[in-house]
Structures are given as C-alpha cells and as structure tokens.
Amino acid sequence: MDNSSDASSSNSKEKRDYSKRGVEKCDYDGTTCICCDKRCDTAMAILKEQNNGRFAYFILPKEPTPEHLLANRPNKNQVRDRANKSLKRKRMLQALPPAARVRVGDDGYSSNTKFVIASLHFPDEVYQLCRKDSNGNRRLCDSIPSVLANKLSRKSNSETYTTSDQYKDGTSTYVPLPNVRPEDIFARGDTMRENKRRAATSTPAAAVKKTRSSPVSAEVMQVDALQETLARDAAQREVQMQELRAREQELRKKQKEAASLMEKAVRMQQEATSKLQLYIVENEAYGLTRKGFISKEWHKNNPNAARHFFGFQTFKELVYYLHALFGVLPPSRPEETTKKTPIQPFEKYLMGFMRIHTGMTVESIATIWGRKDGTASDIITAAVKSIGNAGKDLSILDITEEYLLKTIPQQYVDEGLERCCGVPDGKDFKIYTTRKNTMFTRASYSDKVHASAVRCISWSTPHGLSFEHTDLFLGRVSEKKLVELWGPRLRKCPRGWYMLSDRGFFDTARFYPNMNHQKTPKFLSGRDQFTTDEISADRKICKLRYTCEVAFSRVTKTKGLRDVISNDFFVILDAMNDWAHATVNLDAPLMQL
C-alpha cells in the first residue's frame, strides 16, 4: 500500500504546473490528509456525518526557522521549545506512510501551507487528551505521559514507542505519534460504510418507526454522548493517576536520597565541630578557639601562638603593645563565649593582626569568632586601619642632623660616608592580574618582577631606622616619579647630607627640597668596562646598602604582603604596608654603632 501511495504521489507531481506557486489546498489525488490515501478521506467523511466527536484534522507542526536567520538569539526556554517542535514534526512524519514525507517536501507548496493529519491516524487514548480551543477546534496535545506511551506500545494497533520519541527536556514525555496502522483505519471506514448502507436499505416502516421515536432517539444520543464524555474523562483521569503514582515514587526516592545526604552532612558537621570544640579542664584551655586567644593559660600552654598568629614574641608583649597603642586590655577572667557574646575591643585587634600577619581568610576568622562573614569583615577592616595608623606613627618619623651624627655606624665612617642621611630603596609586591579592566592590568605591570605588582619606596637611616615610605602604587609608575611625588615630605632630610642610592634613583636630587645628592654606583656610559677605582668605590656603596634589603625582609614578615597578594587584601593594603614598616623599627637595629 505504501508503494502505491508513492507512485500516485509521483505521478501527480509530474502532472502539476509549477509555474503557479502558493498552493493553499492539498491536491494529491484530491485528498485532505497528507497520507494521500482516499480511503482515509472516506472514513473521515463518514465520521463527520455521524457527528460522534471523533472527527478532526490536526495541523502538522512547521519546522522552526534556522537560528542564524532569527533577529534575536533565543533564550534557554526558546531553544528547548524549538528542539521539541522539530522532534515532534520529524517523528510524526516518520510514523506516517512515505507519501506524507514526499508531499510535505514538495516545493510547489507555499511556505504558509498548513498540512493536516486525520484524527483516525491517532489512537483513541491520544485523541482523548486533545482539547478544544476557544474557536471550538480540537488541537493535538503537545505530549503524552510515559505511562500512556508504555500502554500504547503493548496494543496491536500501534507501533512501539522508543527513546527516539521521547522529548530531551527531562520531562519523560513522548511525542503523540499518528501510528495507527492504515489497515485498521480503512477497516474502520469499511465498517462505518457498511453500517451506513444497511441504514439506507432499511424498510420504510422501520424508518417511520424511527421517525416516530425521534424524541426518544435524541435522548439516547444525548445519553450516548454523555457516556462517551464520561469514558473519555475516566481514561484521562486514569492516565493522570498513573503519572502521579510514578511521580510519587520518584519523589519518595529523591526524599530518601536527600535524607541520606542530610545525615551525612550532619555527621560531617559534628566531626568538624568536635575538632574545633573548646575543652576546659579546670583552669586550662586547649584548642583553636576565641576563648583560647584571650586566655593567659592557653598561651602559657602554647607559647608560640602569639608569634605565629599575631607577630609578637609572647602574649605578654602582645598585651603591652595593644595597651600602649590602642588602650585595650584582655578580660581578666574570660567568661563562657557564645555567638551572642559581644566581641571585646581587645579581640577586634586580635582579629586584625591575625588577618594581616597570617594571611588567614575572613571566613576562617569569622568561624573562630562565631560571626557571619560580613560582620567579621567590617570588624577586621576597621581594626586593620587603626593598626595602620599606629604603624604610620611608628615609621613616618622626623630626623635631625643631631640624631644622624649620633647614630652613624662606624662602617660608614671608615668608608668616608659619615654624611649619609638615608638609604632609599624600592620594593614591588606581586598581586593577582585582573582581566576585568585592561587599563588596570597595564597600569599594574612591573618591569622589575615581570608581573602585576604594587610598588613602594622606603627611606631608612644608615642605622636601619625606617623614617619614610610611600603608599603602594601600581607597578607601572617609575621610582623617579614616586620620588618626585613624595618630594615635599623629604624636607626632613638635612641640607648638606646625601643619599646612598642605586642607579634607579640617579638624578633625583632635584626632587628633594634640600637638594640632597644621590651617591650611586657608576655607569658605563658607552664604555666596555669599569675602571678598577670605580669597581672599588661601587663595592663600598653596595656593601653598605644591604641594610635596606634587610629592612624589606622585615616588611615581608607580615605574611599578607608575601608571595602574590590576593584581591581581598586591597582594601587594607596600605594599612598593612604601614604596619609592616613599623615592625622594621620595633626589631633590633640593623647595624651597630
């Protein structure tokens, strides 16, 4: 039967006049359904005469417009709907006879042509899922549940549903296929045709009797229509109930999995809590906890904790410094701490020093103190800025000629450099390279470390006292430009004294208000090599400049400035730099007198 349909379709195509485009009505042997079989039209005509609610034609979905031809790029939901529509069209055509694909692919039809499929091609169960629109026309359902697909696969008048008929959107629904065998459709048409013939050849008396009993027949017809509606609704409810049962089973399975994961998470949380739990035995406290950090007994049992977490040699030294700089003291008798216990001022500075000295994340510190990340971040930022202000007071100092004469090291005097005022040096701290702003990326590139960095220049006396330093600037700026920017602050350098500098600070004396000369190693200036006297003189300068290198090694004792500085330190970067320079002066002198 399929081969005859192909032949009839091919012959009709040869007879058509392609000079007239835009065919609006199907004209393959005068059939309406795209299956191109007149027996299908005959069966549909009988259905229409009987008016039993089974008569309908469904429109074949159109192939979606290619994405590159769309004016706007479709969103995620639109991409899913387009894929479902394309799959629905493809699978419906494959379920129909081959003549349907030939007919739909005929370029003699206009792009606006609506191809239709007779409702008899669909099983009764699928037809019952089709609803009427506002115009009274019955519309083909978009999908059928997996339960119904499995049920139809076991019927003799349907083809088997496969995974190719399932939508790929994760809903476990299938394409409604017009997969009723043509033999069943035509047999149904023959049955209806035979019933019509018998009714036409019935006796006049029977016809008169039927006419006389027409009121009763109308009631019977209404009852039949009502029974058919009830049966259809019952079938739909059964399908919905089966689908609900399947969803309920799936939901129970997911609930069991979620309960198992929850139990596992609770167990892991209890293990983690037990590791961080504070255990108090009489007057001794153990563990990394908020109460332990302010406990004298805890620090007694952990003598290296103050140096490791806060940068001070002992807990006693830490208390002295915090009291002298900020006027705070730890609680004399630490009470039981909970999330609702207010954080004392002494603890706030502990959080700030822990952040800059260890480089510990805000999240970790917030966990120890039992606070949210945002609350802990505000406390730490305020504390570190106060620490930075104290660092400025300890590292931005005035120097006098009298002080320089009393603190000049003997090594400088032996080399004839007793009028040396300071030793400037630059340091680049690496930072993470950002890709969000190309201007920032270019401005932060440093030729010294060949990476993104921030630059600082520090001035220290020959004795090793750090008395001036710049803020941190992006690495693109040159050292000479920073000296020029910081020039007004260098008025503290006495007139007639000079700087022991490296070659990068050559010709910067003009930026000093007192025109302090810069003693630097010699330049080749086009020569092949240095002279013996130049090498000897430069060796003295380089040998005595080691103090500035040691000073910056003390600066990087603040671990927040080590390695590559992460972006979350930027808000406290200058404060860390100020305190790091203060630690240079808090340690022992770099050179003996």
VEXDREN-2710 file (C-alpha; in Angstrom, 1 decimal):
% VEXDREN-2710
k/r/px/py/pz
1/MET/0.0/0.0/0.0
2/ASP/2.9/2.4/0.8
3/ASN/4.5/1.8/-2.6
4/SER/1.2/2.6/-4.4
5/SER/0.9/5.8/-2.4
6/ASP/4.5/6.8/-3.5
7/ALA/3.6/6.0/-7.2
8/SER/0.4/8.0/-7.1
9/SER/2.2/10.9/-5.4
10/SER/5.0/10.8/-8.0
11/ASN/2.5/10.8/-10.9
12/SER/0.5/13.7/-9.5
13/LYS/3.7/15.7/-9.1
14/GLU/4.6/15.2/-12.8
15/LYS/1.2/16.5/-13.8
16/ARG/1.3/19.6/-11.6
17/ASP/2.1/23.0/-13.0
18/TYR/4.9/24.5/-11.0
19/SER/4.5/27.9/-12.7
20/LYS/1.8/28.6/-10.2
21/ARG/3.2/28.8/-6.7
22/GLY/1.4/29.2/-3.4
23/VAL/-0.9/26.2/-3.4
24/GLU/-3.2/26.6/-0.3
25/LYS/-5.2/23.3/-0.6
26/CYS/-3.8/19.8/-0.7
27/ASP/-4.2/18.5/-4.2
28/TYR/-2.6/15.0/-4.1
29/ASP/-5.5/12.9/-5.6
30/GLY/-7.8/15.4/-4.0
31/THR/-7.0/14.1/-0.5
32/THR/-7.0/16.2/2.6
33/CYS/-4.8/14.2/4.9
34/ILE/-1.1/14.2/4.0
35/CYS/-1.2/10.4/3.9
36/CYS/-2.5/10.8/0.3
37/ASP/-5.0/7.9/0.6
38/LYS/-8.6/8.5/-0.5
39/ARG/-9.9/5.7/1.8
40/CYS/-8.7/7.9/4.8
41/ASP/-10.8/10.8/3.4
42/THR/-13.8/8.4/3.0
43/ALA/-13.5/7.2/6.6
44/MET/-13.3/10.8/7.8
45/ALA/-16.3/11.8/5.8
46/ILE/-18.4/9.1/7.4
47/LEU/-17.2/10.3/10.8
48/LYS/-18.3/13.8/10.0
49/GLU/-21.8/12.6/9.0
50/GLN/-22.2/10.5/12.2
51/ASN/-21.0/13.5/14.3
52/ASN/-19.7/11.3/17.0
53/GLY/-17.0/13.6/18.3
54/ARG/-14.1/11.7/16.6
55/PHE/-13.9/13.9/13.5
56/ALA/-10.9/16.3/13.5
57/TYR/-7.9/17.3/11.4
58/PHE/-4.6/18.2/13.2
59/ILE/-2.1/20.6/11.8
60/LEU/1.4/19.3/11.3
61/PRO/4.0/21.4/13.2
62/LYS/6.2/23.6/11.0
63/GLU/10.0/23.2/11.1
64/PRO/11.4/26.1/13.2
65/THR/13.3/28.9/11.4
66/PRO/17.1/28.3/11.5
67/GLU/18.7/30.0/14.4
68/HIS/21.0/32.1/12.2
69/LEU/18.0/33.7/10.5
70/LEU/16.4/34.8/13.7
71/ALA/16.5/38.5/14.6
72/ASN/17.3/37.7/18.2
73/ARG/19.2/34.9/19.8
74/PRO/16.7/32.5/21.5
75/ASN/16.9/32.1/25.3
76/LYS/17.2/28.7/27.1
77/ASN/13.5/28.1/27.1
78/GLN/13.0/29.0/23.5
79/VAL/15.9/26.7/22.5
80/ARG/14.1/23.8/24.3
81/ASP/10.8/24.6/22.7
82/ARG/12.3/24.8/19.2
83/ALA/14.0/21.4/19.7
84/ASN/10.8/19.8/20.9
85/LYS/8.9/21.2/17.9
86/SER/11.5/19.9/15.5
87/LEU/11.5/16.5/17.1
88/LYS/7.6/16.3/17.1
89/ARG/7.5/17.1/13.3
90/LYS/10.2/14.6/12.5
91/ARG/8.7/11.7/14.4
92/MET/5.2/12.3/13.3
93/LEU/6.2/12.3/9.6
94/GLN/8.2/9.1/10.2
95/ALA/5.1/7.4/11.7
96/LEU/3.0/8.2/8.5
97/PRO/3.3/6.5/5.1
98/PRO/6.2/7.6/2.9
99/ALA/3.8/9.6/0.7
100/ALA/3.4/12.1/3.6
101/ARG/7.1/13.0/3.5
102/VAL/7.1/13.3/-0.2
103/ARG/4.0/15.6/-0.1
104/VAL/5.4/17.8/2.7
105/GLY/8.7/18.2/0.9
106/ASP/7.0/19.3/-2.4
107/ASP/8.4/22.8/-3.1
108/GLY/5.3/23.6/-5.1
109/TYR/3.5/24.4/-1.9
110/SER/3.7/27.9/-0.3
111/SER/5.6/28.3/2.9
112/ASN/2.3/29.2/4.5
113/THR/0.6/26.0/3.6
114/LYS/-0.8/24.1/6.6
115/PHE/-0.6/20.3/6.2
116/VAL/-3.1/18.3/8.2
117/ILE/-3.4/14.8/9.6
118/ALA/-6.6/12.9/10.0
119/SER/-7.6/12.1/13.6
120/LEU/-8.1/8.5/12.7
121/HIS/-4.2/8.1/12.5
122/PHE/-4.1/8.7/16.3
123/PRO/-5.1/6.1/18.9
124/ASP/-8.3/6.8/20.9
125/GLU/-6.3/7.3/24.1
126/VAL/-4.2/10.0/22.4
127/TYR/-7.3/11.6/20.9
128/GLN/-8.9/11.8/24.4
129/LEU/-6.1/14.0/25.5
130/CYS/-6.7/16.6/22.8
131/ARG/-8.7/19.6/23.9
132/LYS/-10.8/22.2/22.0
133/ASP/-9.5/25.8/21.7
134/SER/-11.7/28.9/22.1
135/ASN/-12.9/28.6/18.5
136/GLY/-14.2/25.0/19.0
137/ASN/-11.4/23.4/17.0
138/ARG/-9.7/20.4/18.6
139/ARG/-6.0/20.8/19.0
140/LEU/-3.4/18.0/19.1
141/CYS/-1.8/17.6/22.5
142/ASP/1.8/18.5/22.7
143/SER/2.9/15.3/24.5
144/ILE/1.8/12.2/26.2
145/PRO/3.0/10.8/29.5
146/SER/5.4/7.9/29.7
147/VAL/2.7/5.6/31.3
148/LEU/0.5/6.1/28.3
149/ALA/3.4/5.5/25.8
150/ASN/4.1/2.2/27.5
151/LYS/0.5/1.2/27.4
152/LEU/0.1/2.0/23.7
153/SER/3.3/0.1/22.9
154/ARG/1.5/-3.1/24.0
155/LYS/-1.5/-2.6/21.8
156/SER/-1.8/-4.4/18.4
157/ASN/-2.9/-1.3/16.5
158/SER/0.1/0.9/17.4
159/GLU/3.8/0.9/16.8
160/THR/6.2/0.6/19.7
161/TYR/7.4/3.9/21.3
162/THR/11.2/4.2/21.6
163/THR/13.6/6.6/23.2
164/SER/13.7/8.4/19.9
165/ASP/10.1/9.5/20.5
166/GLN/10.9/10.9/24.0
167/TYR/11.5/14.7/24.4
168/LYS/15.0/15.6/25.5
169/ASP/13.9/18.2/28.0
170/GLY/13.9/15.9/31.1
171/THR/10.1/15.7/31.4
172/SER/9.9/12.0/30.4
173/THR/7.1/12.7/28.0
174/TYR/6.7/11.4/24.4
175/VAL/5.7/12.8/21.0
176/PRO/2.0/11.9/20.2
177/LEU/2.5/9.7/17.1
178/PRO/0.0/9.1/14.3
179/ASN/1.0/5.4/14.4
180/VAL/-2.4/3.6/13.9
181/ARG/-1.9/1.1/11.1
182/PRO/-3.6/2.1/7.8
183/GLU/-5.3/-1.3/7.7
184/ASP/-7.1/-0.5/11.0
185/ILE/-8.1/2.9/9.7
186/PHE/-9.5/1.5/6.4
187/ALA/-11.2/-1.4/8.2
188/ARG/-12.9/1.1/10.5
189/GLY/-14.0/3.1/7.4
190/ASP/-15.4/-0.1/5.8
191/THR/-17.3/-0.9/8.9
192/MET/-18.8/2.6/9.1
193/ARG/-19.6/2.5/5.3
194/GLU/-21.4/-0.9/5.8
195/ASN/-23.4/0.5/8.7
196/LYS/-24.4/3.4/6.5
197/ARG/-25.5/1.1/3.6
198/ARG/-27.6/-1.0/5.9
199/ALA/-29.3/2.1/7.3
200/ALA/-30.1/3.3/3.8
201/THR/-31.7/0.0/2.8
202/SER/-33.8/-0.4/5.9
203/THR/-37.7/-0.8/5.5
204/PRO/-39.9/2.3/5.3
205/ALA/-41.8/1.0/8.4
206/ALA/-38.6/0.9/10.3
207/ALA/-37.9/4.4/9.0
208/VAL/-41.3/5.6/10.0
209/LYS/-40.9/3.9/13.4
210/LYS/-37.5/5.6/13.8
211/THR/-39.1/8.9/12.9
212/ARG/-41.9/8.4/15.3
213/SER/-39.5/7.6/18.1
214/SER/-37.2/10.5/17.2
215/PRO/-37.6/12.2/20.7
216/VAL/-36.5/9.0/22.3
217/SER/-33.6/8.7/19.9
218/ALA/-32.5/12.2/20.7
219/GLU/-32.4/11.4/24.4
220/VAL/-30.5/8.2/23.7
221/MET/-28.0/10.2/21.6
222/GLN/-27.5/12.6/24.5
223/VAL/-27.0/9.7/26.9
224/ASP/-24.5/8.1/24.5
225/ALA/-22.6/11.4/24.2
226/LEU/-22.6/11.8/27.9
227/GLN/-21.4/8.2/28.4
228/GLU/-18.6/8.8/25.8
229/THR/-17.6/12.0/27.6
230/LEU/-17.5/10.2/31.0
231/ALA/-15.5/7.4/29.5
232/ARG/-13.0/9.9/28.0
233/ASP/-12.7/11.7/31.3
234/ALA/-12.2/8.5/33.2
235/ALA/-9.5/7.4/30.8
236/GLN/-7.8/10.8/31.2
237/ARG/-8.0/10.5/35.0
238/GLU/-6.5/7.1/34.9
239/VAL/-3.6/8.3/32.8
240/GLN/-3.1/11.2/35.2
241/MET/-3.3/8.9/38.2
242/GLN/-0.7/6.6/36.8
243/GLU/1.5/9.6/36.1
244/LEU/1.0/10.9/39.6
245/ARG/1.9/7.5/41.1
246/ALA/5.1/7.4/39.0
247/ARG/6.0/10.9/40.2
248/GLU/5.2/10.0/43.8
249/GLN/7.6/7.0/43.6
250/GLU/10.3/9.2/42.1
251/LEU/9.7/11.8/44.8
252/ARG/10.0/9.3/47.5
253/LYS/13.2/8.0/46.1
254/LYS/14.6/11.6/46.0
255/GLN/13.5/12.2/49.6
256/LYS/15.4/9.1/50.7
257/GLU/18.5/10.2/48.9
258/ALA/18.1/13.7/50.4
259/ALA/17.7/12.3/53.9
260/SER/20.8/10.2/53.4
261/LEU/22.8/13.2/52.3
262/MET/21.5/15.3/55.2
263/GLU/22.5/12.6/57.7
264/LYS/26.0/12.5/56.1
265/ALA/26.2/16.3/56.2
266/VAL/25.2/16.4/59.9
267/ARG/27.7/13.7/60.7
268/MET/30.5/15.6/59.0
269/GLN/29.5/18.9/60.7
270/GLN/29.5/17.1/64.1
271/GLU/33.0/15.8/63.4
272/ALA/34.2/19.2/62.3
273/THR/32.7/20.8/65.4
274/SER/34.3/18.3/67.7
275/LYS/37.7/19.1/66.2
276/LEU/37.2/22.9/66.9
277/GLN/35.4/22.3/70.2
278/LEU/37.0/24.0/73.2
279/TYR/37.7/21.6/76.1
280/ILE/38.2/23.2/79.5
281/VAL/39.8/21.1/82.2
282/GLU/39.9/23.1/85.5
283/ASN/41.9/26.3/84.6
284/GLU/43.5/25.0/81.4
285/ALA/42.0/25.6/77.9
286/TYR/43.0/23.8/74.7
287/GLY/42.1/24.2/71.0
288/LEU/42.0/27.0/68.4
289/THR/39.1/29.0/69.8
290/ARG/38.0/32.5/70.5
291/LYS/38.3/32.0/74.3
292/GLY/41.7/30.4/73.9
293/PHE/43.2/33.5/72.2
294/ILE/42.4/35.8/75.1
295/SER/43.3/33.2/77.8
296/LYS/46.6/33.5/79.6
297/GLU/46.5/29.8/80.4
298/TRP/46.0/28.9/76.8
299/HIS/49.0/31.0/75.7
300/LYS/51.0/29.5/78.5
301/ASN/50.4/26.1/77.1
302/ASN/51.0/27.3/73.6
303/PRO/54.0/29.7/73.9
304/ASN/54.5/30.1/70.1
305/ALA/50.9/31.1/69.3
306/ALA/51.4/34.8/69.8
307/ARG/54.3/34.9/67.4
308/HIS/52.6/32.7/64.9
309/PHE/49.1/34.3/64.8
310/PHE/49.8/37.9/65.8
311/GLY/53.6/38.6/65.1
312/PHE/54.6/39.2/68.8
313/GLN/57.1/37.2/70.7
314/THR/54.9/36.4/73.7
315/PHE/51.3/37.0/74.8
316/LYS/52.6/39.4/77.4
317/GLU/54.4/41.5/74.8
318/LEU/51.2/41.5/72.7
319/VAL/49.1/42.8/75.7
320/TYR/51.7/45.5/76.4
321/TYR/51.7/46.7/72.8
322/LEU/47.9/46.7/72.4
323/HIS/47.5/48.6/75.6
324/ALA/50.2/51.2/74.7
325/LEU/48.9/51.7/71.1
326/PHE/45.1/51.4/71.5
327/GLY/44.4/51.4/75.2
328/VAL/42.8/48.0/75.3
329/LEU/43.3/45.0/77.7
330/PRO/42.1/41.4/77.6
331/PRO/39.3/40.4/80.0
332/SER/40.8/39.5/83.4
333/ARG/38.6/36.3/83.7
334/PRO/37.3/35.2/80.3
335/GLU/33.7/34.0/80.6
336/GLU/31.9/31.4/78.6
337/THR/31.6/32.7/75.0
338/THR/28.7/32.2/72.6
339/LYS/27.5/33.7/69.3
340/LYS/25.6/36.3/71.3
341/THR/28.7/37.3/73.5
342/PRO/29.8/40.8/72.3
343/ILE/33.3/41.0/70.8
344/GLN/35.6/43.0/73.1
345/PRO/37.9/45.8/71.6
346/PHE/40.9/43.6/72.5
347/GLU/39.5/40.8/70.4
348/LYS/38.9/43.1/67.5
349/TYR/42.6/44.0/67.3
350/LEU/43.5/40.3/67.6
351/MET/41.3/39.6/64.6
352/GLY/43.0/42.4/62.7
353/PHE/46.6/41.2/63.5
354/MET/45.6/37.6/62.6
355/ARG/44.4/38.8/59.2
356/ILE/47.5/40.7/58.2
357/HIS/50.1/38.6/59.9
358/THR/49.0/35.1/58.9
359/GLY/47.0/36.0/55.7
360/MET/44.1/33.9/57.1
361/THR/40.8/34.4/55.2
362/VAL/37.9/36.4/56.7
363/GLU/35.8/33.2/56.6
364/SER/38.2/31.3/58.8
365/ILE/38.4/34.1/61.3
366/ALA/34.7/34.6/61.3
367/THR/34.3/30.8/62.1
368/ILE/36.6/31.1/65.1
369/TRP/34.7/34.1/66.5
370/GLY/31.3/32.7/65.6
371/ARG/30.2/35.6/63.4
372/LYS/28.9/36.0/59.8
373/ASP/31.5/36.8/57.1
374/GLY/30.1/40.3/56.5
375/THR/30.2/41.2/60.2
376/ALA/33.7/39.8/60.7
377/SER/34.9/41.7/57.5
378/ASP/33.7/45.0/58.9
379/ILE/35.4/44.4/62.3
380/ILE/38.7/43.3/60.7
381/THR/38.8/46.2/58.2
382/ALA/38.2/48.8/61.0
383/ALA/40.8/47.2/63.2
384/VAL/43.5/46.9/60.5
385/LYS/43.0/50.6/59.5
386/SER/43.6/51.5/63.2
387/ILE/46.7/49.3/63.2
388/GLY/47.9/51.0/60.0
389/ASN/47.5/54.5/61.6
390/ALA/49.6/53.3/64.5
391/GLY/52.2/51.9/62.0
392/LYS/52.5/55.4/60.4
393/ASP/53.2/56.9/63.8
394/LEU/56.0/54.4/64.3
395/SER/57.5/54.6/60.8
396/ILE/56.9/58.1/59.5
397/LEU/59.5/60.0/61.6
398/ASP/61.3/63.3/61.7
399/ILE/65.1/63.0/61.7
400/THR/67.5/65.7/62.7
401/GLU/71.2/66.3/62.0
402/GLU/72.0/65.7/65.7
403/TYR/70.3/62.2/65.5
404/LEU/72.1/61.3/62.4
405/LEU/75.5/62.2/63.8
406/LYS/74.9/60.1/66.9
407/THR/73.6/57.0/65.0
408/ILE/76.0/56.9/62.1
409/PRO/77.6/53.4/62.1
410/GLN/81.3/53.0/62.3
411/GLN/81.4/51.2/58.9
412/TYR/80.1/54.3/57.2
413/VAL/82.8/56.5/58.9
414/ASP/85.5/54.1/57.9
415/GLU/84.4/54.4/54.3
416/GLY/84.2/58.2/54.4
417/LEU/80.4/58.2/54.2
418/GLU/79.7/59.9/57.6
419/ARG/77.4/62.5/56.0
420/CYS/75.0/59.8/54.6
421/CYS/71.4/60.8/55.5
422/GLY/69.4/57.8/54.2
423/VAL/69.3/54.7/52.1
424/PRO/66.3/54.7/49.7
425/ASP/65.1/51.5/48.0
426/GLY/62.1/50.3/46.0
427/LYS/60.1/47.1/46.5
428/ASP/57.5/45.5/44.3
429/PHE/54.8/43.3/45.8
430/LYS/53.2/40.9/43.4
431/ILE/49.4/41.0/43.0
432/TYR/46.9/38.9/41.1
433/THR/46.4/40.0/37.5
434/THR/42.8/41.1/36.8
435/ARG/41.2/40.6/33.4
436/LYS/38.1/42.7/34.0
437/ASN/39.8/46.1/33.3
438/THR/42.6/46.2/30.7
439/MET/43.7/49.7/31.9
440/PHE/44.2/48.4/35.4
441/THR/46.1/45.4/34.0
442/ARG/48.5/47.6/32.0
443/ALA/49.0/50.1/34.9
444/SER/49.9/47.3/37.3
445/TYR/52.5/45.6/35.2
446/SER/56.0/45.8/36.7
447/ASP/59.2/45.6/34.7
448/LYS/61.1/44.6/37.8
449/VAL/59.2/41.4/38.6
450/HIS/57.7/40.9/35.1
451/ALA/54.2/40.6/36.6
452/SER/51.3/42.6/38.1
453/ALA/52.6/44.3/41.2
454/VAL/52.3/47.3/43.6
455/ARG/55.4/49.5/44.2
456/CYS/56.7/51.2/47.4
457/ILE/59.8/53.2/48.1
458/SER/61.2/53.2/51.6
459/TRP/63.8/55.5/53.2
460/SER/65.9/54.3/56.1
461/THR/68.9/55.7/58.0
462/PRO/72.3/54.0/57.9
463/HIS/71.5/52.7/61.3
464/GLY/68.4/50.9/60.0
465/LEU/65.6/53.2/61.2
466/SER/62.7/53.4/58.7
467/PHE/61.7/57.1/58.7
468/GLU/59.7/57.5/55.4
469/HIS/57.9/55.4/52.9
470/THR/55.4/55.9/50.1
471/ASP/51.9/54.4/49.8
472/LEU/51.6/51.4/47.5
473/PHE/51.1/52.4/43.8
474/LEU/50.5/50.2/40.7
475/GLY/53.8/48.8/39.4
476/ARG/53.8/50.8/36.1
477/VAL/54.9/54.0/37.8
478/SER/58.7/54.6/37.9
479/GLU/60.7/55.1/41.0
480/LYS/61.8/58.6/40.0
481/LYS/58.1/59.6/39.6
482/LEU/57.4/58.3/43.1
483/VAL/60.4/60.3/44.5
484/GLU/59.0/63.4/42.7
485/LEU/55.5/62.8/44.1
486/TRP/56.9/62.3/47.6
487/GLY/59.4/65.2/47.4
488/PRO/57.6/67.7/49.8
489/ARG/57.7/65.1/52.5
490/LEU/61.5/64.7/52.2
491/ARG/62.2/68.2/53.6
492/LYS/63.1/66.4/56.8
493/CYS/66.4/65.3/55.2
494/PRO/69.1/67.9/56.4
495/ARG/70.8/70.2/54.0
496/GLY/74.3/69.1/53.0
497/TRP/73.7/65.4/53.6
498/TYR/73.4/62.8/50.8
499/MET/71.6/59.6/50.0
500/LEU/73.3/56.2/49.3
501/SER/71.1/55.0/46.4
502/ASP/71.2/52.6/43.5
503/ARG/71.2/53.5/39.8
504/GLY/67.4/53.7/39.6
505/PHE/67.5/56.9/41.8
506/PHE/70.1/58.7/39.7
507/ASP/69.2/62.3/39.0
508/THR/66.5/62.5/41.7
509/ALA/68.3/65.1/43.9
510/ARG/66.3/67.8/42.2
511/PHE/63.1/66.4/43.8
512/TYR/64.5/66.8/47.3
513/PRO/63.6/70.3/48.8
514/ASN/67.2/70.4/50.3
515/MET/68.8/69.1/47.1
516/ASN/70.3/66.0/48.8
517/HIS/72.9/64.5/46.5
518/GLN/72.5/60.8/45.4
519/LYS/75.6/58.6/45.6
520/THR/75.0/55.8/43.1
521/PRO/77.2/53.2/41.5
522/LYS/79.0/54.4/38.3
523/PHE/77.5/54.0/34.8
524/LEU/79.3/52.5/31.8
525/SER/78.2/55.4/29.6
526/GLY/79.1/53.6/26.4
527/ARG/82.4/52.1/27.7
528/ASP/83.2/48.4/27.6
529/GLN/84.1/48.1/31.3
530/PHE/84.5/49.9/34.6
531/THR/87.9/51.0/35.9
532/THR/89.5/49.5/39.0
533/ASP/88.8/52.6/41.1
534/GLU/85.2/52.6/40.1
535/ILE/84.7/49.0/40.9
536/SER/86.3/49.6/44.3
537/ALA/84.2/52.6/45.1
538/ASP/81.0/50.9/43.9
539/ARG/81.8/47.9/46.1
540/LYS/81.8/50.1/49.2
541/ILE/78.4/51.5/48.3
542/CYS/76.8/48.2/47.5
543/LYS/78.2/46.6/50.7
544/LEU/76.7/49.3/52.9
545/ARG/73.3/49.3/51.2
546/TYR/72.5/45.8/52.5
547/THR/70.5/47.4/55.4
548/CYS/67.7/48.5/53.0
549/GLU/67.4/44.9/51.7
550/VAL/67.2/43.6/55.3
551/ALA/64.6/46.2/56.1
552/PHE/62.3/44.9/53.4
553/SER/62.8/41.4/54.5
554/ARG/61.4/42.5/57.9
555/VAL/58.5/44.2/56.0
556/THR/57.5/40.8/54.5
557/LYS/57.3/39.3/57.9
558/THR/53.7/40.5/57.6
559/LYS/52.5/37.4/55.6
560/GLY/49.7/39.4/53.9
561/LEU/52.5/41.0/51.8
562/ARG/54.2/37.8/50.8
563/ASP/54.1/35.9/47.6
564/VAL/51.1/37.1/45.4
565/ILE/48.7/39.4/47.3
566/SER/45.1/38.3/46.7
567/ASN/42.4/40.9/45.7
568/ASP/40.6/40.7/49.0
569/PHE/43.5/42.4/50.7
570/PHE/43.3/45.6/48.6
571/VAL/41.0/47.4/51.0
572/ILE/43.7/47.1/53.8
573/LEU/46.8/47.1/51.6
574/ASP/48.2/50.5/52.6
575/ALA/47.4/49.8/56.3
576/MET/49.4/46.5/56.1
577/ASN/52.3/48.3/54.5
578/ASP/52.3/51.0/57.2
579/TRP/52.4/48.4/60.0
580/ALA/55.0/46.3/58.2
581/HIS/57.3/49.3/58.1
582/ALA/56.7/49.8/61.8
583/THR/57.9/46.3/62.5
584/VAL/61.2/47.3/61.0
585/ASN/61.7/49.8/63.8
586/LEU/60.3/47.6/66.5
587/ASP/63.1/45.0/66.0
588/ALA/66.7/45.4/66.9
589/PRO/68.8/47.9/64.9
590/LEU/70.2/46.6/61.7
591/MET/73.8/48.0/62.2
592/GLN/75.8/48.5/65.3
593/LEU/77.1/52.0/66.2
END
